[in-house]
C-alpha cells in the first residue's frame, strides 16, 4: 500500500462549535456520525477533522503552547477565476479573515489567502496549468520533457 497519501487533515481549534459553524457556513457538509468532541467533513478522497486544541495537544503528548497554527497552508484549487472569487467570498462571509484578496499571480494563475477563525490559512487558487477532475481532485500533469 502506498504511504505517500493524506487520508485525514486534523485542525486543532479553540472553540469546536465556532469552527464547525464556520466550515458549515462556508458550504461544507458536516459528517452526521462524527463522535462527540470531533467535527468531520468528507472531501473527495479524504476527510477534514476539527478537534479541540487542548485535546489535540494531550493526544500528541505535547504542551499546548507548542502547537500554534504552524507554517502550513491548506489550498483549494478552482476551475477558473470566477470560482476562486466565489469560494473566497463565501469564506469571508462565513467569518474568515481576508489575508490577501485573489489576484493574478506571477506563476500565471490567480491566488488569494484567508484565515479561518482559528488562524488556519487557506489559499484559494486557479492554476491554468493544473486541470482538475470532475470531483475537483488534482493530479499533477506530466512534464513535456
N, C-alpha and C positions, 0 to 999 in steps of 0.2 A: 504494500500500500504506500503511495507517495506521501512523503512527510511535508512537502512544501505546499501547504494549503492553509487557509484560515477557515475555521468552521464557526467560530463564535467570537464576537468582539464584546468585551465587557467594559462598561464605563462606570467608574465609581462616581456616585452622585451624593450631594449633601442632603437633598430632600427628594426621596423617591417619588412621592406624589407629584411634585412640581415637574420633575424630569419626565415622568410618564405622561403628564398632561402636555408638555412641550412637544414631545415626539408624536403624540396622538393629534394635537392641533396642527402640527406640520404636515399631517396627512398619512402618517404611518399607522398600520393596523395592529393594535396590541394582540398578542397571542393569548387567547382566553384561558388557557390551562396553566398559566405561569404559577409556580408555587409562591406561597406567602413570602414577602420580602424581596421579590425579584420581578422585574418587568421584562417581558420578552417581545421582540418584534421579528417576524420572519422576513428575510430578504432572499433574493434568488441565490440559492446555494449556501447560505449561511444565516446566522441569526445575530441580532443585537440584543445584549442584555444590559439592564440598568440595575445596579446593586449599590446599597448604601456604602458610602465611602469608608466609614469606620468598620463595617463588617468585612469589606474587601481587604482592608489593612490587616485585620485579625486573621482572615483566611490565608493571606500571604505571609503571615508572621513577620510583618514589617511595622515599624512605627508609622502612624497616620501621617506625620509630617513628611515622610519620605515619598509619599505617593504623588501629590501635586497633580497637574494635568499633563506634565511632560511635554516634550518637543515632538508631538505626533499630530499629523493632520489626517483626518478621515476625508475621503473625497467621493463625490458622486459625479460621474461623467454624464453629460446630457447629449441628446441627438443634435441639438442646434442651439444657437444663441438665444432664441425665444424661450426655449425650455430652461436654459440657465437662468434667465431673468425671472421666469415664473416660479421655479423651485426656490431661488434665492429669496424672492419677495415673500413667498409663503412661509419661509423660515423666520424672517424678520417679523411678519405679522403674528406668528406663533410665540414670539418672545425672544428670538435670537438677537445678539448684538452684532451689528454690522462692523466688520473689521476693514474690509475693502470691497466696495461695490464691484460687480462684474465689469471687467474692462478687457480690451484687446491685450493679449499677452505677447511678449517678444518671441515666443516659440510658435506663434501663428494661430493660436486659439483664443478663447475667452475664459477668464477665470476671476472668481471673487471668493472672499472668505468671510465667514461669520463664526461666532462662538455661541454654543448652546448655553443655557442658564448656569451650567457648572463650569464653563470656560473651555469645554472641549471644542476644538477648532475643526470646522468643516470647510472644504473647498468645493465649490460648485463650478464645474468647468465643461467646456465643449472643446474637444480636440479633433479637428477635422481629419487628422491622420490616424485616428483610432476608432474604427467603426464599432458600433455596439450591436449585440444580438437583439432579437425581438424582446427578450426579457430584461434587456439593459446590461447583460453580462459583457465584460470586456475580455477579449483575447488579443494580446499584443500582436500586431501584424509582423510577418516575417520580412526582413530587410531584402532589398533588391540585390545585395552583393553576395 
